[in-house]
Amino acid sequence: MSRFNVRTTRPGPSSPVTTTGRRTANHNGGTGHVRDRKSELFLLAVANLVGQDTFYERGGTRDDRYTALVRELAVSDPEWTLGLLRWLRHEARLRTAALVGAAEFTRARLDAGAHGFSRQAVDAVLQRADEPGELLAYWTSRYGRALPKPLKRGVADAVRRLYDGRALLKYDTATKGYRFGDVLELTHPVPDPAKPWQGGLFAYALDRRHRPDEAVPPSSDRLLTANRELLALPVAERRAAVTAEGGAERLAAAGLTWEALAGWLQGPMDAAVWEAVIPSMGSMALVRNLRNFDRAGVSDEAAEQVARRIGDQGEVHRSRQFPFRYLAAYRHAPSLRWGHALETALSHSLANVPALAGRTLILVDRSGSMFDRPSQQTLLNRADSAAIFGTALKVRAAAADLVEFGTTSRVVEVRPGEAVLRVLERFGDLGGTATAEAVRAHYRGHDRVVVITDEQTDPGHRDGDPLTAVPAHVPVYTWNLAGYAPGHGPSGSANRHTFGGLGDAAFRLIPLLEAGESAGWPWER
């Protein structure tokens, strides 16, 4: 019997997003590859902004698919689903999908009579002080005002962690359906304070909700006391208090945000007012207000301060914003004086894009379906995100060909040292999704292929797989930006891998796989 003289083959590395071997029609009439349930949920979760239509799916249909997948996996594999929800909020920075997911996770486990995990899921996704109210608003609108114990306890855990004076000033406003006081009462009994000063804060939040004219902040809280004193100034004295020497320090000491300042002044936000509040604004608030600064005519000195903070590496990393935020600001700020700072910030936000060795073919999907906006709150679209990522890969790679494709395809030239924001102006709208034709036209013995796409290929490509022109030993990495159910090719092994989202966790996977190591889900270190 032969035991030793047997040829063995080491299996190639695997990745978590896997197809089942079954096929179906995709949304565009082409051949789609069916993924397993975890893979479908993962890709949908990182691309789904709840309630938003996409090119091929209505928002309601998409949300129903998301909640059905969460509910199914909350019962069949709660640990995996809890890991996904925690990662969505902490690392992927997706608020609404994480909150809705935690609520549906809890509901599904209650309906199934399953114990455990729900309290942890609720606490894990609540990372900003307005989110306990957001979660309760979602729950009560869908399931009524009866709150199960795991939900109440998870919210109470988050309240102890998140509620402080600064959070109260920023988020406990009359525009909210659920104020801080409502949240405290709905988690009855009122959560025990985690810190000595929280007892007074909780009492003040309840008074603000029910007796606003009588509410007095705890005397020990200097921030809330300074805020109350500033807000009590007569309207005629407010502008002078803000613009006088020391006004910027007074605004900061009172925790008055620029949003609150605009209403409190009861007058225009002119250059002097903006210059007083700029020092206490966060970096992303600065980015969002560049147009307002230009309209008001802030001084060059103030603009230099803003530009310095926008482009500061530490500020960019702390803000944890997506790269396309800087593209949006670049496109909509009228002045050229912000360009260098925004390019610098964009570069810092893409610091974890891998620097690929060898030769890389980068294919950026510019078909019509990529031009839907992921949210009504942004004028940008998936095609913009694809172009940013593709260009960043090109700039960092040792040698890369950057190609945009749709019905047709063409090489996008990038000069050495050229700004990414300038390169983005060269991308166009190219109609259909002829992925196979683009691969055949541009693959020339590259060491790897990266495709950034929504995967909804045109019908008619060979063998139902648009990647057949790439030899089996050459890795192909697909970035799915839309979360549709069918994939454009096999995935999970044999040098074919699919990722979701454009975050640091996904960026780390290419070097890992090419080192011969299998990759797990992003939250599985």
Buried (B, 14 or more C-beta within 10 A) or exposed (E): EEEEEEEEEEEBBBBBBBBEEEBEEBBBEBBBBBBBBBBBBBBBBBBBBBEBBBBBBEBEEBBEBBBBBBBBBBBEBBEBBBBBBBBBBBBBBBBBBBBBBBBBBBBBBBEEEEEEBBBBBBBBBBBBBBBBBBBBBBBBEEBEEEBBEBBBBBBBBBBBBBBBBEBBBBBBBEEBEBBBBBBBBBBEEBBEBEEEEBEBBBBBBBBBBEEEEEBEBBEEBBBBBBBBEBEEBEEEEBBEBBBEEEBBEBBBBBBBBBEBBBEBBEEEBBBBBBBBBBBBBBBBBBBBBBBBBBBBEBEEEBBEBBBEBBBBEEBBEEBEBBBBBBBBBBBEBEEEBBBBBBBBBBBBBBEEBBEBEEBBBBBBBBBBBBBBBBEEEBEBBBBBBBBBBBBBBBBBBEEBBBBBBBBBBBEBEBEEEEBBBBBBEBBEEBBBBBBBBBBBBBBEEBBBBBBBBBBBBBEEBEEBBBBBBBEEEBBBBBBBBBBBBBBBBBBBBBBBBBBBBBBBBBBBBBEBBBEEEBBEBBBEE
